[in-house]
Amino acid sequence: MLRGAGAIAVSLPWLEIMGTERPAHAAPAPAKRFLAVYTPGGTVLNRWRPTGSETSFTLSPILAPLAPVQNRLIVVDGLDMKSARGEQHQAGIIAWLTGTSQEGSNNGGYGKGPSIDQVIAARISAGQKAKASIQIALRWATGKSHGLLSPMNAANFENDAPHKPIPPRLDPVEIFTELFGTLNPNDGNDAARRLARKQSILDFLDRRYATLSGQLGAADKQKIDQHLTKIREIEQSLSNIPVETSACKVPTRVDTSDYNPRTGLNSSDNGSIKDTSTDAAIPKVGKLLTDMMVMAFACDITGVGTLQWSDTEAKHTFPWLNLTEHHHFYQHDGGFRPNECEAICTWYSKQHLYLLQEMEKIDMGGHSLLDESVVFFGSELSDPPSHKKNDMPFLLAGGGGGLRTGRWLRYPNLPHNNLLVSILNLFGDTRTTFGDPRDCTGPLTNLT
């Protein structure tokens, strides 16, 4: 019509509606669960690293047990733990989740900031669930730490300054009773009585410390106020009692009378004192602790957990693998023994498989527990004989926050703090740096 009217063609300007319609992609929902799993002593790198490409790769001998869940994994390769400044092992376990160096000019100190699990707990668990976070460990505080909290075994650090280390729970019987006592139908009124007693004690402590707080100077008042905040969080959590559902079940108990969770108190510096009964029970106790952690998530008791398979010394034996010396012996003390270290690392991979398969079994309403979770597997160093911390052997698993698994990602020696801030981002935390800012260049861009 326009041509006919004046022999002039008038074209419309380009409009977005004229283009091909682009599908809308909603941002993935933040992850709902976080689990950190620690295994000591790094790995045997040339028997850990996969072969192939990013999306088509073959797992190494050490990671081969994880083949059934390969599509739920990201093998994270090439990151350097640059923030681990301090004693060789201690600085590594401190930096693993905090991204900070070890305090003290002569080492022996702890970290300088919070661990990511506690940052995440403050966001998704504290005051909302029965437990803000759960830290459990087995065969912990061996050797020189003599069963006590030490920079050699501390992985978790409080979110609030002064970022004190958090010791893990060790006794499987106590852990079971505390987490699942109220779910036991044969418990009668015992659970209710324990709950009432806890509430009474906490109420007494709250009033007592509140009175004391008004009589203190500024520094001491800050410490007491932090303590009061924790008491109130515990009070709030007591009302969040788990209820048994199709997903939430009491884990199967096993006899752990042959396992002494406090055997580290009797340990020797060099690992010469052996508790063969407790060591032989590690596989069944580890399975029970894994089951309890999975059910703590499924029952919504917590959204955050840490499982430590020993500490950085790992001065315990492996009778079921026919290894009669402790792990540290095979790493350093007896000279580097790659075959023995490979056998230990491969066994840990089998335990990781069990954990992930159990999480995948839990139906959370059309999706699995693993789908809404992020699991981070790590250690305090990469190469046992040299104590090096470059090319750290990290794994991620799950689908929380849109994590895109089934890949082997290789990085050009970026700081591992970049991974820590990336994990926080999966939980809706928008910060761009974490830990020591000198050792963080920003989040990794291709995890989702």
DADARA-V29684 format. One record per backbone hydrogen bond with DSSP energy under -0.5 kcal/mol. NH is the residue of the N-H (numbers start at 0). CO is the residue of the C=O. If there is no record, write none. Layout:
((NH | CO) (NH | CO))
//
This chain:
((4 | 0) (5 | 1) (6 | 2) (7 | 1) (9 | 7) (10 | 8) (17 | 14) (18 | 15) (25 | 23) (30 | 425) (31 | 371) (32 | 371) (33 | 302) (34 | 373) (35 | 304) (36 | 375) (37 | 306) (38 | 377) (39 | 308) (42 | 381) (44 | 42) (46 | 43) (47 | 43) (47 | 44) (48 | 44) (50 | 57) (52 | 55) (57 | 50) (59 | 47) (61 | 46) (63 | 59) (65 | 62) (66 | 63) (67 | 64) (68 | 65) (69 | 66) (71 | 68) (72 | 69) (73 | 395) (74 | 406) (75 | 73) (75 | 393) (76 | 74) (76 | 408) (79 | 413) (80 | 388) (81 | 79) (83 | 80) (84 | 82) (85 | 83) (90 | 86) (92 | 88) (93 | 89) (94 | 90) (95 | 91) (96 | 92) (97 | 93) (98 | 94) (101 | 84) (102 | 109) (106 | 103) (108 | 102) (114 | 156) (115 | 96) (117 | 114) (118 | 114) (119 | 115) (120 | 116) (121 | 117) (122 | 118) (122 | 119) (123 | 119) (124 | 120) (125 | 120) (127 | 124) (128 | 124) (129 | 299) (130 | 300) (133 | 303) (135 | 133) (135 | 305) (136 | 168) (137 | 307) (143 | 268) (144 | 141) (145 | 142) (146 | 140) (147 | 144) (152 | 149) (153 | 149) (154 | 152) (155 | 165) (157 | 163) (162 | 159) (165 | 155) (166 | 164) (168 | 134) (171 | 169) (174 | 170) (175 | 171) (176 | 172) (177 | 173) (178 | 174) (179 | 175) (180 | 176) (182 | 179) (183 | 180) (184 | 182) (186 | 183) (187 | 184) (189 | 186) (192 | 188) (193 | 189) (194 | 190) (195 | 191) (196 | 192) (197 | 193) (198 | 194) (199 | 195) (200 | 196) (201 | 197) (202 | 198) (203 | 199) (204 | 200) (205 | 201) (206 | 202) (207 | 203) (208 | 204) (209 | 205) (210 | 206) (211 | 207) (212 | 208) (213 | 209) (214 | 211) (215 | 212) (220 | 216) (221 | 217) (222 | 218) (223 | 219) (224 | 220) (225 | 221) (226 | 222) (227 | 223) (228 | 224) (229 | 225) (230 | 226) (231 | 227) (232 | 228) (233 | 229) (234 | 230) (235 | 231) (236 | 232) (237 | 233) (238 | 234) (238 | 235) (239 | 236) (240 | 238) (244 | 247) (248 | 246) (255 | 253) (258 | 255) (259 | 257) (260 | 258) (262 | 259) (264 | 261) (265 | 262) (266 | 263) (270 | 267) (273 | 271) (275 | 273) (278 | 274) (279 | 275) (280 | 276) (280 | 277) (281 | 278) (284 | 280) (285 | 281) (286 | 282) (287 | 283) (288 | 284) (289 | 285) (290 | 286) (291 | 287) (292 | 288) (293 | 289) (294 | 290) (295 | 291) (296 | 292) (297 | 293) (298 | 294) (299 | 296) (300 | 295) (301 | 295) (304 | 33) (305 | 133) (306 | 35) (307 | 135) (308 | 37) (308 | 306) (309 | 137) (309 | 307) (311 | 151) (315 | 313) (317 | 322) (320 | 317) (321 | 318) (322 | 317) (323 | 321) (326 | 313) (326 | 315) (327 | 312) (327 | 313) (328 | 325) (329 | 325) (330 | 326) (331 | 327) (332 | 327) (333 | 328) (334 | 331) (336 | 329) (337 | 335) (340 | 336) (341 | 337) (342 | 338) (343 | 339) (344 | 340) (345 | 341) (346 | 342) (347 | 343) (348 | 344) (349 | 345) (350 | 346) (351 | 347) (352 | 348) (353 | 349) (354 | 350) (355 | 351) (356 | 352) (357 | 353) (358 | 354) (359 | 355) (360 | 356) (361 | 357) (361 | 358) (362 | 360) (363 | 361) (363 | 366) (368 | 358) (368 | 361) (369 | 358) (371 | 367) (371 | 368) (372 | 369) (373 | 32) (374 | 396) (375 | 34) (376 | 374) (376 | 394) (377 | 36) (381 | 387) (382 | 387) (383 | 42) (383 | 381) (386 | 382) (387 | 382) (391 | 78) (393 | 75) (393 | 391) (394 | 376) (395 | 73) (396 | 374) (397 | 71) (398 | 369) (398 | 372) (399 | 372) (400 | 28) (401 | 398) (402 | 399) (403 | 446) (404 | 402) (405 | 72) (406 | 72) (407 | 53) (408 | 74) (408 | 406) (409 | 407) (410 | 76) (412 | 77) (412 | 410) (415 | 79) (416 | 438) (417 | 414) (418 | 415) (419 | 415) (420 | 416) (421 | 417) (422 | 418) (423 | 419) (424 | 420) (425 | 421) (426 | 422) (426 | 423) (427 | 424) (428 | 423) (429 | 427) (435 | 98) (438 | 435) (439 | 436) (443 | 417))
//
